[in-house]
Amino acid sequence: MRAAGGHGARGWVLQRVSALMLLVLVVAHLWVEHFLHPGRAITYRSVAGRLVHGAYEAIDYALLVVVVYHGLNGLRNVLQDRHWNRRLWAWVTGVFWVVGAATVLLGADILSAFLDGRAWFYL
């Protein structure tokens, strides 16, 4: 069955794929932050020192994007049961895109403060 304006099973499948990606990324993040350097306190300086390495930076940016996608796609999948008309559904999907983009930009801004000592935006 297809929801109004939806794409059928594509959202459902992508939710499972993003869940698997989250599992891998969260384990990698926890390993880097808590087990790779045991006994070290997690401070701004230690996190900034790790983020200068590309792999650590990639893990955190990927985790940010996948978490936002997974959350908003999950909410969208739940709302598909509402069977709204195409126009309202397109509006809701557009709102999710705007909220997702804003969240990723804000999260990237916060991560950028670790990379070069200053944020992109001053909010």
All heavy atoms as an XYZ file, in Angstrom:
981
protein
N       0.844     -1.169      0.000
C       0.000      0.000      0.000
C       0.887      1.228      0.000
O       1.904      1.273      0.656
C      -0.885      0.015      1.253
C      -1.756      1.239      1.286
S      -2.628      1.549      2.836
C      -3.560      0.106      3.071
N       0.471      2.249     -0.699
C       1.209      3.497     -0.772
C       0.457      4.579     -0.026
O      -0.738      4.716     -0.166
C       1.395      3.917     -2.214
C       2.207      2.923     -3.015
C       2.331      3.392     -4.394
N       3.506      4.249     -4.422
C       4.098      4.626     -5.530
N       3.609      4.273     -6.675
N       5.161      5.378     -5.494
N       1.196      5.345      0.737
C       0.598      6.491      1.416
C       0.434      7.617      0.410
O       1.075      7.633     -0.631
C       1.486      6.942      2.569
N      -0.440      8.555      0.729
C      -0.649      9.700     -0.158
C       0.666     10.435     -0.346
O       1.246     10.936      0.594
C      -1.696     10.633      0.432
N       1.150     10.473     -1.569
C       2.398     11.163     -1.851
C       3.629     10.401     -1.410
O       4.737     10.880     -1.548
N       3.443      9.200     -0.865
C       4.568      8.428     -0.335
C       5.217      7.576     -1.399
O       4.825      7.566     -2.557
N       6.197      6.848     -1.009
C       6.912      5.991     -1.934
C       6.861      4.530     -1.501
O       7.793      3.782     -1.739
C       8.357      6.462     -2.060
C       8.472      7.792     -2.704
N       8.425      8.956     -1.986
C       8.590      8.145     -4.000
C       8.537      9.977     -2.813
N       8.635      9.506     -4.030
N       5.787      4.147     -0.824
C       5.638      2.746     -0.462
C       6.687      2.263      0.512
O       6.908      2.861      1.551
N       7.349      1.188      0.133
C       8.278      0.511      1.036
C       9.653      1.176      1.103
O      10.459      0.816      1.953
C       8.438     -0.938      0.589
N       9.921      2.152      0.254
C      11.249      2.765      0.242
C      11.610      3.370      1.597
O      12.703      3.160      2.107
C      11.349      3.821     -0.851
C      12.753      4.405     -0.923
C      12.985      5.244     -2.123
N      12.044      6.350     -2.198
C      12.109      7.303     -3.102
N      13.064      7.270     -4.009
N      11.242      8.276     -3.124
N      10.695      4.124      2.204
C      10.959      4.710      3.519
C      11.179      3.659      4.586
O      12.024      3.817      5.465
N      10.421      2.576      4.495
C      10.553      1.483      5.455
C      11.937      0.832      5.343
O      12.606      0.594      6.337
C       9.450      0.458      5.208
C       9.420     -0.654      6.196
C       8.754     -0.674      7.390
C      10.084     -1.916      6.086
N       8.972     -1.868      8.027
C       9.787     -2.655      7.252
C      10.895     -2.496      5.123
C      10.265     -3.933      7.468
C      11.386     -3.775      5.344
C      11.062     -4.482      6.501
N      12.373      0.558      4.116
C      13.675     -0.067      3.891
C      14.796      0.872      4.332
O      15.745      0.461      5.000
C      13.848     -0.475      2.410
C      15.274     -0.876      2.101
C      12.890     -1.592      2.051
N      14.685      2.153      3.977
C      15.719      3.114      4.362
C      15.792      3.285      5.880
O      16.862      3.573      6.424
C      15.489      4.448      3.672
C      15.759      4.444      2.167
C      15.390      5.779      1.550
C      17.201      4.094      1.876
N      14.676      3.094      6.568
C      14.690      3.149      8.031
C      15.540      2.006      8.588
O      16.303      2.200      9.535
C      13.261      3.082      8.573
C      13.135      3.346     10.037
C      13.397      4.797     10.393
O      13.552      5.660      9.555
N      13.451      5.051     11.678
N      15.435      0.828      8.003
C      16.221     -0.313      8.459
C      17.693     -0.137      8.116
O      18.578     -0.470      8.897
C      15.704     -1.624      7.846
C      14.560     -2.257      8.623
C      13.375     -1.404      8.638
N      12.317     -1.866      9.538
C      11.337     -1.087      9.885
N      11.279      0.155      9.467
N      10.386     -1.527     10.671
N      17.970      0.395      6.938
C      19.361      0.645      6.536
C      19.995      1.684      7.460
O      21.121      1.503      7.929
C      19.425      1.103      5.059
C      20.813      1.611      4.701
C      19.007     -0.030      4.137
N      19.267      2.758      7.750
C      19.828      3.784      8.634
C      19.993      3.247     10.060
O      20.926      3.647     10.773
C      18.975      5.057      8.625
O      17.691      4.834      9.165
N      19.141      2.313     10.488
C      19.301      1.701     11.810
C      20.599      0.897     11.866
O      21.331      0.961     12.866
C      18.110      0.808     12.139
N      20.903      0.153     10.814
C      22.162     -0.596     10.775
C      23.362      0.343     10.751
O      24.374      0.102     11.424
C      22.195     -1.524      9.559
C      21.239     -2.708      9.610
C      21.261     -3.475      8.291
C      21.593     -3.629     10.767
N      23.245      1.430      9.992
C      24.322      2.420      9.963
C      24.508      3.041     11.344
O      25.645      3.260     11.790
C      24.023      3.493      8.925
C      24.092      3.012      7.502
S      23.524      4.239      6.311
C      24.790      5.479      6.473
N      23.401      3.318     12.029
C      23.488      3.873     13.381
C      24.202      2.923     14.323
O      25.026      3.347     15.145
C      22.091      4.164     13.929
C      21.492      5.506     13.597
C      20.087      5.606     14.134
C      22.340      6.618     14.134
N      23.882      1.657     14.216
C      24.529      0.668     15.071
C      26.044      0.699     14.883
O      26.808      0.769     15.854
C      23.972     -0.727     14.779
C      24.552     -1.861     15.604
C      24.201     -1.683     17.082
C      24.032     -3.187     15.095
N      26.491      0.680     13.652
C      27.925      0.704     13.355
C      28.552      2.012     13.829
O      29.614      2.015     14.474
C      28.168      0.497     11.840
C      29.607      0.769     11.468
C      27.751     -0.902     11.423
N      27.912      3.138     13.536
C      28.475      4.436     13.900
C      28.500      4.669     15.408
O      29.460      5.236     15.935
C      27.711      5.559     13.198
C      27.931      5.644     11.690
C      26.913      6.579     11.048
C      29.348      6.084     11.376
N      27.457      4.244     16.108
C      27.431      4.425     17.567
C      28.512      3.567     18.221
O      29.218      4.027     19.126
C      26.032      4.119     18.148
C      26.068      3.963     19.652
C      25.060      5.218     17.752
N      28.667      2.336     17.758
C      29.725      1.480     18.303
C      31.094      2.108     18.023
O      31.954      2.164     18.914
C      29.625      0.046     17.741
C      30.882     -0.752     18.040
C      28.394     -0.647     18.297
N      31.307      2.614     16.812
C      32.579      3.266     16.476
C      32.798      4.494     17.353
O      33.901      4.711     17.873
C      32.603      3.644     14.999
N      31.762      5.304     17.522
C      31.869      6.514     18.348
C      32.199      6.154     19.803
O      33.095      6.753     20.408
C      30.569      7.304     18.277
C      30.535      8.496     19.161
N      31.113      9.686     18.797
C      30.005      8.684     20.392
C      30.945     10.562     19.783
N      30.269      9.976     20.757
N      31.482      5.187     20.352
C      31.743      4.783     21.736
C      33.139      4.194     21.885
O      33.814      4.425     22.888
C      30.678      3.799     22.210
C      29.295      4.395     22.429
C      28.286      3.301     22.743
C      29.315      5.441     23.522
N      33.562      3.417     20.891
C      34.896      2.839     20.947
C      35.956      3.942     20.980
O      36.868      3.920     21.797
C      35.122      1.914     19.749
C      36.496      1.328     19.745
C      37.562      1.731     19.010
C      36.960      0.245     20.548
N      38.662      0.973     19.300
C      38.312      0.043     20.246
C      36.357     -0.576     21.490
C      39.079     -0.941     20.847
C      37.117     -1.560     22.088
C      38.458     -1.725     21.769
N      35.822      4.921     20.095
C      36.796      6.010     20.021
C      36.777      6.843     21.298
O      37.831      7.168     21.856
C      36.506      6.903     18.791
C      37.264      8.206     18.874
C      36.841      6.157     17.514
N      35.608      7.186     21.779
C      35.504      8.096     22.924
C      35.809      7.433     24.265
O      36.317      8.100     25.160
C      34.104      8.710     22.984
C      33.805      9.657     21.856
C      34.693     10.895     21.860
O      35.115     11.342     22.935
O      34.971     11.394     20.765
N      35.491      6.156     24.423
C      35.563      5.555     25.744
C      36.549      4.398     25.889
O      37.023      4.139     26.990
C      34.172      5.080     26.178
C      33.182      6.190     26.227
N      33.170      7.125     27.221
C      32.190      6.539     25.361
C      32.198      8.004     26.999
N      31.595      7.665     25.870
N      36.851      3.691     24.818
C      37.669      2.501     24.954
C      39.039      2.605     24.296
O      39.960      1.897     24.677
C      36.929      1.276     24.412
C      35.630      1.027     25.106
C      34.431      1.160     24.434
C      35.608      0.686     26.448
C      33.231      0.949     25.088
C      34.405      0.469     27.107
C      33.216      0.600     26.427
N      39.187      3.451     23.307
C      40.459      3.567     22.607
C      41.518      4.234     23.484
O      42.695      3.913     23.405
C      40.265      4.345     21.308
C      41.399      4.284     20.295
C      41.668      2.834     19.896
C      41.051      5.104     19.079
N      41.079      5.165     24.313
C      41.984      5.882     25.213
C      41.469      5.750     26.649
O      40.951      6.709     27.209
C      42.065      7.363     24.821
C      42.385      7.585     23.390
N      43.637      7.355     22.867
C      41.622      8.003     22.346
C      43.633      7.635     21.584
N      42.419      8.020     21.234
N      41.609      4.578     27.276
C      41.046      4.382     28.618
C      41.746      5.258     29.659
O      42.933      5.536     29.561
C      41.277      2.898     28.890
C      42.410      2.520     28.014
C      42.325      3.395     26.804
N      40.966      5.713     30.625
C      41.510      6.495     31.711
C      41.617      7.980     31.440
O      41.843      8.762     32.348
N      41.471      8.387     30.201
C      41.522      9.806     29.858
C      40.168     10.451     30.119
O      39.131      9.905     29.769
C      41.822      9.997     28.377
C      43.247     10.126     28.034
C      43.300     10.575     26.595
N      44.660     10.765     26.142
C      44.966     10.931     24.886
N      44.022     10.906     23.964
N      46.206     11.111     24.528
N      40.205     11.626     30.695
C      38.967     12.379     30.881
C      38.520     12.927     29.528
O      39.344     13.306     28.697
C      39.190     13.527     31.858
N      37.223     12.948     29.319
C      36.702     13.504     28.080
C      36.511     14.999     28.298
O      35.617     15.432     29.016
C      35.384     12.825     27.675
C      35.622     11.338     27.438
C      34.811     13.474     26.423
C      34.369     10.557     27.161
N      37.394     15.765     27.689
C      37.357     17.220     27.812
C      37.262     17.836     26.421
O      37.424     17.139     25.409
C      38.631     17.744     28.494
O      39.758     17.426     27.664
C      38.817     17.124     29.877
N      37.036     19.131     26.386
C      36.998     19.845     25.104
C      38.308     19.622     24.353
O      38.310     19.327     23.167
C      36.762     21.343     25.346
C      36.761     22.156     24.078
C      35.593     22.329     23.357
C      37.931     22.734     23.596
C      35.585     23.062     22.188
C      37.942     23.468     22.431
C      36.759     23.632     21.730
O      36.758     24.341     20.574
N      39.417     19.737     25.063
C      40.735     19.616     24.433
C      40.950     18.203     23.870
O      41.475     18.041     22.773
C      41.821     19.953     25.425
C      43.204     19.941     24.813
C      44.201     20.422     25.812
N      43.861     21.808     26.122
C      44.737     22.782     26.229
N      46.002     22.521     26.105
N      44.353     24.002     26.490
N      40.533     17.171     24.606
C      40.741     15.800     24.118
C      39.856     15.507     22.908
O      40.289     14.853     21.968
C      40.497     14.783     25.232
O      39.134     14.720     25.594
N      38.629     16.012     22.922
C      37.738     15.806     21.776
C      38.261     16.567     20.568
O      38.303     16.039     19.452
C      36.292     16.228     22.123
C      35.411     16.206     20.887
C      35.712     15.321     23.193
N      38.685     17.818     20.774
C      39.229     18.610     19.669
C      40.482     17.936     19.100
O      40.690     17.936     17.879
C      39.544     20.020     20.140
N      41.295     17.351     19.966
C      42.489     16.651     19.505
C      42.168     15.433     18.659
O      42.866     15.136     17.689
N      41.108     14.728     19.004
C      40.713     13.558     18.218
C      40.089     13.958     16.886
O      40.274     13.273     15.888
C      39.734     12.698     19.003
C      40.401     11.825     20.033
C      39.448     10.776     20.540
N      38.498     11.299     21.501
C      38.692     11.325     22.812
N      39.812     10.862     23.311
N      37.779     11.787     23.622
N      39.353     15.059     16.877
C      38.638     15.447     15.662
C      39.551     15.966     14.558
O      39.105     16.134     13.435
C      37.557     16.479     15.971
C      36.287     15.914     16.587
C      35.326     17.032     16.951
C      35.606     14.934     15.652
N      40.808     16.221     14.844
C      41.703     16.645     13.766
C      42.046     15.466     12.861
O      42.527     15.667     11.754
C      42.994     17.319     14.298
C      42.658     18.579     15.048
C      43.819     16.375     15.128
N      41.809     14.260     13.316
C      42.024     13.072     12.490
C      40.760     12.823     11.671
O      39.652     12.787     12.196
C      42.348     11.855     13.359
C      43.550     12.069     14.222
N      44.811     12.187     13.710
C      43.669     12.209     15.557
C      45.671     12.386     14.691
N      45.005     12.406     15.830
N      40.928     12.645     10.389
C      39.804     12.530      9.475
C      38.806     11.436      9.799
O      37.601     11.610      9.630
N      39.275     10.293     10.275
C      38.360      9.179     10.563
C      37.410      9.535     11.697
O      36.212      9.253     11.631
C      39.145      7.923     10.905
N      37.918     10.158     12.744
C      37.063     10.547     13.874
C      36.048     11.599     13.448
O      34.880     11.552     13.828
C      37.902     11.083     15.031
C      38.887     10.101     15.611
C      40.039     10.543     16.215
C      38.667      8.731     15.560
C      40.959      9.654     16.761
C      39.569      7.835     16.098
C      40.713      8.302     16.698
O      41.601      7.424     17.232
N      36.510     12.536     12.659
C      35.632     13.575     12.148
C      34.532     12.971     11.272
O      33.356     13.328     11.395
C      36.458     14.582     11.349
C      35.684     15.736     10.794
C      36.547     16.652      9.945
O      37.771     16.461      9.863
O      35.963     17.570      9.350
N      34.909     12.045     10.408
C      33.935     11.397      9.520
C      32.889     10.630     10.321
O      31.698     10.663      9.989
C      34.652     10.465      8.547
N      33.322      9.940     11.383
C      32.377      9.193     12.224
C      31.351     10.148     12.834
O      30.149      9.894     12.794
C      33.115      8.416     13.336
C      33.881      7.242     12.749
C      32.139      7.923     14.403
C      34.839      6.577     13.730
N      31.811     11.260     13.373
C      30.889     12.179     14.044
C      29.943     12.879     13.068
O      28.756     13.035     13.343
C      31.659     13.192     14.888
C      32.174     12.578     16.177
O      31.720     11.467     16.523
O      33.017     13.203     16.839
N      30.454     13.311     11.909
C      29.565     13.932     10.918
C      28.562     12.914     10.370
O      27.384     13.221     10.193
C      30.356     14.568      9.775
C      30.884     15.940     10.100
C      32.234     16.172     10.273
C      30.021     17.021     10.238
C      32.721     17.435     10.571
C      30.486     18.283     10.537
C      31.843     18.487     10.697
O      32.309     19.747     10.993
N      29.022     11.701     10.092
C      28.109     10.662      9.593
C      27.057     10.336     10.641
O      25.871     10.175     10.309
C      28.896      9.413      9.208
N      27.470     10.250     11.905
C      26.521      9.971     12.980
C      25.465     11.071     13.059
O      24.273     10.787     13.196
C      27.273      9.839     14.309
C      26.483      9.369     15.515
C      25.847      8.012     15.260
C      27.390      9.292     16.734
N      25.870     12.308     12.938
C      24.938     13.431     12.949
C      23.895     13.302     11.837
O      22.690     13.370     12.083
C      25.708     14.751     12.805
C      24.871     16.004     12.556
C      24.013     16.330     13.762
C      25.779     17.164     12.187
N      24.351     13.082     10.621
C      23.430     13.012      9.473
C      22.506     11.803      9.592
O      21.291     11.911      9.368
C      24.233     12.973      8.152
C      23.324     12.673      6.966
C      24.968     14.286      7.951
N      23.040     10.644      9.966
C      22.230      9.430     10.030
C      21.211      9.510     11.173
O      20.067      9.075     11.011
C      23.119      8.172     10.132
C      22.286      6.930     10.352
C      23.956      8.026      8.873
N      21.591     10.080     12.314
C      20.641     10.219     13.427
C      19.477     11.121     13.025
O      18.310     10.790     13.274
C      21.349     10.778     14.687
C      20.358     11.335     15.683
C      22.180      9.695     15.334
N      19.776     12.245     12.397
C      18.707     13.165     11.978
C      17.814     12.491     10.946
O      16.581     12.544     11.042
C      19.300     14.486     11.444
C      18.234     15.346     10.791
C      19.984     15.254     12.568
N      18.427     11.839      9.957
C      17.620     11.154      8.941
C      16.744     10.072      9.573
O      15.544      9.989      9.285
C      18.508     10.522      7.854
C      17.683      9.709      6.901
C      16.985     10.333      5.873
C      17.529      8.341      7.063
C      16.169      9.604      5.029
C      16.718      7.607      6.221
C      16.050      8.245      5.203
O      15.230      7.527      4.384
N      17.340      9.252     10.415
C      16.611      8.132     11.019
C      15.421      8.638     11.842
O      14.319      8.086     11.750
C      17.559      7.309     11.890
C      16.956      6.072     12.450
N      16.788      4.935     11.703
C      16.479      5.788     13.688
C      16.230      3.995     12.454
N      16.034      4.482     13.670
N      15.637      9.674     12.625
C      14.554     10.211     13.446
C      13.425     10.804     12.629
O      12.243     10.515     12.863
N      13.774     11.642     11.660
C      12.725     12.282     10.858
C      12.049     11.294      9.911
O      10.838     11.383      9.692
C      13.303     13.468     10.083
C      13.694     14.660     10.952
C      14.358     15.741     10.108
C      12.493     15.221     11.697
N      12.796     10.351      9.368
C      12.175      9.343      8.513
C      11.237      8.450      9.324
O      10.170      8.064      8.849
C      13.240      8.502      7.804
C      12.638      7.570      6.787
O      11.835      7.975      5.943
N      13.007      6.303      6.862
N      11.632      8.131     10.559
C      10.754      7.334     11.424
C       9.459      8.061     11.717
O       8.370      7.472     11.651
N       9.558      9.344     12.017
C       8.347     10.134     12.257
C       7.497     10.218     10.992
O       6.272     10.083     11.053
C       8.731     11.532     12.733
C       7.594     12.462     13.102
C       6.690     11.845     14.172
C       8.154     13.794     13.585
N       8.145     10.385      9.858
C       7.411     10.436      8.582
C       6.696      9.105      8.307
O       5.556      9.086      7.864
C       8.380     10.761      7.450
C       7.709     10.967      6.115
C       8.747     11.350      5.059
N       8.120     11.548      3.781
C       7.831     10.578      2.925
N       8.111      9.322      3.227
N       7.254     10.841      1.781
N       7.374      7.992      8.599
C       6.755      6.679      8.391
C       5.533      6.491      9.286
O       4.528      5.908      8.867
C       7.764      5.559      8.643
C       8.789      5.445      7.545
O       8.589      5.906      6.422
N       9.927      4.854      7.868
N       5.609      6.979     10.522
C       4.458      6.897     11.421
C       3.307      7.746     10.883
O       2.148      7.328     10.884
C       4.853      7.341     12.848
C       3.628      7.537     13.716
C       5.788      6.319     13.474
N       3.630      8.936     10.398
C       2.585      9.835      9.900
C       1.968      9.364      8.591
O       0.888      9.830      8.219
C       3.144     11.251      9.731
C       3.478     11.976     11.030
C       4.098     13.337     10.731
C       2.252     12.130     11.905
N       2.616      8.445      7.897
C       2.038      7.934      6.651
C       0.709      7.234      6.894
O      -0.118      7.142      5.987
C       2.998      6.967      5.952
C       4.056      7.661      5.161
C       4.910      6.682      4.386
O       5.041      5.516      4.747
N       5.516      7.166      3.328
N       0.477      6.779      8.101
C      -0.798      6.134      8.421
C      -1.953      7.126      8.444
O      -3.111      6.716      8.510
C      -0.715      5.424      9.775
C       0.154      4.194      9.715
O       0.359      3.665      8.600
O       0.640      3.765     10.780
N      -1.659      8.416      8.413
C      -2.703      9.445      8.460
C      -3.458      9.560      7.132
O      -4.548     10.091      7.100
C      -2.120     10.807      8.834
C      -1.337     10.835     10.134
C      -2.118     10.424     11.326
N      -3.284     11.250     11.505
C      -4.169     11.091     12.456
N      -4.012     10.131     13.336
N      -5.208     11.859     12.553
N      -2.863      9.140      6.031
C      -3.501      9.180      4.698
C      -3.997     10.580      4.347
O      -5.148     10.778      3.980
C      -4.641      8.162      4.592
C      -4.188      6.765      4.803
N      -3.347      6.121      3.939
C      -4.422      5.897      5.816
C      -3.093      4.911      4.390
N      -3.725      4.745      5.532
N      -3.105     11.549      4.464
C      -3.437     12.924      4.099
C      -3.450     13.073      2.592
O      -2.903     12.252      1.863
C      -2.400     13.884      4.680
C      -2.447     13.987      6.163
C      -3.542     13.898      6.957
C      -1.346     14.191      7.044
N      -3.192     14.055      8.274
C      -1.847     14.239      8.352
C       0.024     14.358      6.860
C      -1.048     14.444      9.451
C       0.817     14.558      7.961
C       0.282     14.596      9.243
N      -4.058     14.169      2.129
C      -4.043     14.411      0.686
C      -2.628     14.794      0.245
O      -1.777     15.129      1.059
C      -5.074     15.486      0.292
C      -4.750     16.851      0.868
O      -3.602     17.286      0.887
N      -5.785     17.536      1.330
N      -2.390     14.755     -1.052
C      -1.040     14.970     -1.594
C      -0.473     16.340     -1.226
O       0.708     16.463     -0.935
C      -1.054     14.819     -3.116
C      -1.141     13.405     -3.569
C      -0.922     13.342     -5.082
N      -1.011     12.004     -5.573
C      -0.021     11.128     -5.534
N       1.114     11.459     -5.003
N      -0.176      9.921     -6.029
N      -1.280     17.353     -1.246
C      -0.798     18.710     -0.976
C      -0.319     18.838      0.476
O       0.761     19.377      0.736
C      -1.911     19.706     -1.261
C      -1.458     21.116     -1.225
C      -2.552     22.011     -1.752
N      -2.149     23.393     -1.604
C      -2.973     24.390     -1.554
N      -4.266     24.176     -1.679
N      -2.533     25.608     -1.418
N      -1.096     18.345      1.416
C      -0.705     18.407      2.818
C       0.512     17.528      3.060
O       1.435     17.905      3.796
C      -1.868     17.981      3.724
C      -1.592     18.002      5.229
C      -1.184     19.392      5.679
C      -2.825     17.531      5.989
N       0.542     16.368      2.433
C       1.669     15.468      2.598
C       2.956     16.104      2.058
O       4.025     15.975      2.660
C       1.390     14.138      1.915
C       2.425     13.126      2.260
C       3.326     12.587      1.415
C       2.688     12.582      3.542
N       4.145     11.711      2.102
C       3.773     11.699      3.408
C       2.111     12.740      4.794
C       4.289     10.990      4.478
C       2.630     12.035      5.860
C       3.707     11.172      5.688
N       2.870     16.791      0.934
C       4.041     17.475      0.376
C       4.514     18.574      1.328
O       5.719     18.767      1.514
C       3.699     18.067     -0.989
N       3.589     19.274      1.957
C       3.938     20.325      2.912
C       4.647     19.721      4.132
O       5.674     20.239      4.579
C       2.680     21.088      3.330
C       2.978     22.241      4.227
C       3.346     23.495      3.855
C       2.936     22.241      5.659
N       3.541     24.276      4.966
C       3.292     23.533      6.087
C       2.633     21.275      6.615
C       3.354     23.877      7.424
C       2.701     21.623      7.951
C       3.050     22.910      8.342
N       4.110     18.639      4.670
C       4.719     17.971      5.834
C       6.118     17.478      5.480
O       7.071     17.655      6.251
C       3.826     16.805      6.327
C       4.553     15.936      7.331
C       2.536     17.346      6.922
N       6.280     16.876      4.315
C       7.585     16.399      3.879
C       8.560     17.565      3.739
O       9.723     17.470      4.146
C       7.468     15.625      2.554
O       6.587     14.510      2.752
C       8.810     15.125      2.073
N       8.102     18.683      3.198
C       8.945     19.875      3.080
C       9.382     20.401      4.433
O      10.542     20.795      4.617
N       8.466     20.395      5.402
C       8.819     20.826      6.762
C       9.893     19.908      7.335
O      10.858     20.375      7.957
C       7.568     20.866      7.671
C       7.960     21.015      9.134
C       6.640     21.990      7.253
N       9.762     18.610      7.115
C      10.775     17.670      7.608
C      12.134     17.940      6.963
O      13.168     17.867      7.626
C      10.357     16.225      7.364
C       9.334     15.711      8.342
C       8.731     14.492      8.136
C       8.970     16.425      9.465
C       7.800     13.994      9.035
C       8.045     15.950     10.369
C       7.462     14.733     10.151
N      12.155     18.250      5.676
C      13.417     18.560      5.003
C      14.060     19.812      5.599
O      15.273     19.850      5.830
C      13.205     18.747      3.505
C      13.241     17.459      2.751
C      12.170     16.763      2.257
C      14.392     16.685      2.421
N      12.602     15.613      1.648
C      13.960     15.545      1.721
C      15.746     16.858      2.638
C      14.835     14.581      1.253
C      16.626     15.891      2.162
C      16.163     14.774      1.483
N      13.251     20.834      5.853
C      13.781     22.081      6.419
C      14.305     21.840      7.835
O      15.409     22.279      8.192
C      12.708     23.188      6.394
C      13.136     24.404      7.203
C      12.395     23.586      4.958
N      13.528     21.138      8.654
C      13.956     20.840     10.027
C      15.226     19.983     10.008
O      16.168     20.229     10.772
C      12.824     20.141     10.817
C      13.336     19.547     12.113
C      11.690     21.116     11.075
N      15.275     18.993      9.130
C      16.459     18.137      9.034
C      17.692     18.911      8.597
O      18.767     18.764      9.187
N      17.545     19.752      7.575
C      18.678     20.545      7.100
C      19.159     21.511      8.178
O      20.372     21.655      8.398
C      18.288     21.310      5.832
N      18.230     22.156      8.868
C      18.611     23.091      9.934
C      19.318     22.363     11.074
O      20.308     22.861     11.629
C      17.377     23.823     10.453
N      18.841     21.183     11.422
C      19.461     20.409     12.497
C      20.863     19.962     12.115
O      21.799     20.045     12.918
C      18.588     19.191     12.856
O      17.279     19.646     13.196
C      19.168     18.409     14.003
N      21.039     19.496     10.886
C      22.367     19.071     10.433
C      23.309     20.274     10.373
O      24.468     20.186     10.791
C      22.288     18.348      9.070
C      23.658     18.180      8.449
C      21.615     16.996      9.236
N      22.820     21.419      9.886
C      23.675     22.613      9.846
C      24.093     23.051     11.243
O      25.260     23.397     11.471
C      22.951     23.758      9.140
C      23.027     23.759      7.631
C      22.168     24.878      7.057
C      24.465     23.927      7.171
N      23.161     23.053     12.173
C      23.492     23.444     13.539
C      24.466     22.449     14.167
O      25.439     22.846     14.821
C      22.224     23.561     14.378
C      22.420     24.051     15.811
C      23.045     25.437     15.825
C      21.087     24.063     16.543
N      24.242     21.159     13.959
C      25.158     20.150     14.483
C      26.538     20.253     13.856
O      27.562     20.123     14.542
N      26.600     20.502     12.549
C      27.886     20.679     11.873
C      28.588     21.934     12.384
O      29.816     21.956     12.523
C      27.683     20.746     10.364
N      27.810     22.952     12.683
C      28.372     24.180     13.249
C      29.023     23.903     14.601
O      30.118     24.373     14.894
C      27.268     25.227     13.390
C      27.770     26.553     13.909
O      28.820     27.022     13.430
O      27.108     27.132     14.788
N      28.365     23.105     15.416
C      28.919     22.762     16.725
C      30.180     21.916     16.559
O      31.185     22.144     17.240
C      27.858     22.037     17.574
C      26.744     23.029     17.931
C      28.479     21.421     18.817
C      25.495     22.391     18.481
N      30.164     20.951     15.646
C      31.365     20.150     15.403
C      32.496     20.999     14.836
O      33.669     20.776     15.154
C      31.064     18.995     14.447
C      30.379     17.781     15.047
C      29.996     16.794     13.954
C      31.240     17.117     16.084
N      32.167     21.993     14.018
C      33.212     22.840     13.437
C      33.937     23.644     14.498
O      35.103     23.997     14.325
C      32.622     23.776     12.377
O      31.883     24.821     12.986
N      33.282     23.932     15.611
C      33.939     24.653     16.694
C      35.095     23.837     17.256
O      36.104     24.395     17.706
C      32.932     24.980     17.795
N      35.000     22.518     17.208
C      36.092     21.662     17.655
C      37.231     21.640     16.646
O      38.384     21.449     17.003
C      35.608     20.225     17.873
C      34.789     20.045     19.110
C      33.421     19.921     19.037
C      35.397     19.994     20.355
C      32.665     19.743     20.169
C      34.655     19.814     21.501
C      33.281     19.691     21.406
N      36.914     21.813     15.375
C      37.927     21.673     14.337
C      38.840     22.882     14.216
O      40.043     22.747     14.108
C      37.257     21.388     12.987
C      36.472     20.088     12.922
C      35.746     19.973     11.608
C      37.401     18.915     13.123
N      38.252     24.071     14.200
C      39.097     25.250     14.020
C      38.936     26.281     15.138
O      39.405     27.407     15.019
C      38.868     25.885     12.656
C      37.444     26.357     12.444
O      36.659     26.358     13.406
O      37.117     26.722     11.305
N      38.264     25.896     16.207
C      38.161     26.783     17.356
C      37.077     27.827     17.270
O      36.892     28.614     18.188
N      36.360     27.862     16.170
C      35.265     28.831     16.075
C      34.113     28.221     15.275
O      34.326     27.408     14.392
C      35.714     30.133     15.443
C      36.250     29.994     14.054
C      36.837     31.329     13.556
N      37.585     31.128     12.350
C      37.053     31.047     11.135
N      35.763     31.154     10.977
N      37.785     30.845     10.088
N      32.933     28.618     15.630
C      31.732     28.121     14.955
C      31.500     28.914     13.680
O      31.999     30.013     13.501
C      30.535     28.241     15.893
N      30.714     28.358     12.776
C      30.359     29.061     11.548
C      29.385     30.190     11.848
O      29.451     31.253     11.276
C      29.705     28.117     10.553
C      30.542     26.969     10.120
C      31.903     26.906     10.099
C      30.088     25.718      9.624
N      32.316     25.691      9.635
C      31.219     24.941      9.329
C      28.837     25.177      9.415
C      31.133     23.664      8.828
C      28.754     23.902      8.905
C      29.886     23.157      8.618
N      28.447     29.891     12.728
C      27.407     30.851     13.077
C      27.586     31.202     14.535
O      28.098     30.416     15.318
C      26.010     30.256     12.881
C      25.800     29.613     11.542
C      25.680     28.249     11.434
C      25.742     30.379     10.392
C      25.484     27.638     10.215
C      25.550     29.778      9.166
C      25.423     28.416      9.061
N      27.118     32.338     14.923
C      27.148     32.725     16.328
C      25.731     32.871     16.804
O      25.153     33.943     16.794
C      27.946     34.020     16.507
C      29.385     33.842     16.143
C      29.856     34.246     14.901
C      30.270     33.224     17.006
C      31.177     34.052     14.548
C      31.589     33.023     16.662
C      32.039     33.450     15.431
O      33.337     33.236     15.095
N      25.137     31.748     17.211
C      23.739     31.745     17.640
C      23.640     31.864     19.142
O      24.400     31.388     19.886
C      23.047     30.466     17.177
C      23.063     30.226     15.677
C      22.451     28.874     15.347
C      22.312     31.306     14.950
